[in-house]
């Protein structure tokens, strides 16, 4: 499909308007304009759209902007505006220039005869499978307004959930940074002074003190190499966790971590249930909904479980029995799904599961700092105690032997004038 820029006269108001439109040919573009009561004055060929709409994503679209656009589009469509006008109005409210250009391309694609879902699907980096499939289901069933409202609520809930998790991790990160700064200061400033003091005594030092002084010397003397080693280690770990095995091990670790492992499980349960609820309530077939939801969980371990459950459902089993056999799915989920299956209210029951776990995550996030704070204090105290013990233990040993440690500051004698 080719993009055209046009200048046309409105047949009703006689006003001259300009814009962009996507069509297979210049003649097809003129036909589209005529069907909209626009008399084409000038139609010039733009650029042929690529697979992703011909725009490079120089900057990642913020989740907040996508949520705001979806909510505004849902409100406008629900108010009865035609989809083209609703798209144009919602696009005008977007502040991100890159996102605005993409939305203008989507609007032109819709004007050219493409469905809204297919137009969104040209940009998979922005509009996920869940997004496009929900829109497609809404278009097919004639309930696009309700579907967009449901999609907006889904995105808003997921954004709130992500913000709560990030907010809960800010405090531990700050404390860990402080711990690292304190450790670096003691090793680079305090320990070298203590090392000079013990060197003058010419006495054997305990192993703990030798190790601490040796590590301090490594940090202060070979600090460029130390920094390179730290960077290389960080890059290596990052590269490993981007490999299939690394991703799988990291996702499995998140489910088994003490304290926050259960928090991650609740987040995934809420995400899975909310997505499934939106898809099922929009009329998406169960097997297709499971396939889409598996990709939206953002955890390959749970995604494989959902895909396996999908195969069990395909072979005739119920969804509740397919999910109940796995340890990573919290027991409440298959139990409530079973109630929904038996009562014929699966979509509503999935929504209740999502709401329950979203509230659980909210409470868990509030309690997280209370749980982590004493743990971090113990870690910080333990590190400081370790270094102080390495410093003071030899001093007490020397005092016990009757040796007075020399002063670390040079003495000065005063001469009478």
Buried (B, 14 or more C-beta within 10 A) or exposed (E): BBBBBBBBBEEEEEEEBEBBBBBEEBEBBBEBBEEBEBEBEEBEEBEEBEEBBBBEBEEEBEEEBBBBBBBBBBBBBBEEBEBBEBBBBBBEEBEBEBBBBBBBBBBBBBBBEBBBBBBBBBBEEBBBBBBBBBBBBBBBEEBBBBBBBBBBBBBBBBBBBEEBBEEBBEBBEEBEEEBEEBBEEBBEEBBBEBBEBBEEBEEEBEEBBBEBBEBBBBBBEEEEEBEEEEEEEEEEEEEEBEEEEBBBBBBBEBBEEEEBEBBBBBBBBBBBBBBBBBBBBBBBEBEBBBBBBBBBBEBBBBBBBBBBBBEBBEEEBBBBBBBBEBEBBBEEBBEBBBEBBEEEEBBBBBBBBBBBBBEBBBEBBEEBBEEBEEEBEEEBEEBBEBBEBBBEBBBEBBEEEEEEBEEEEEEEEEEEE
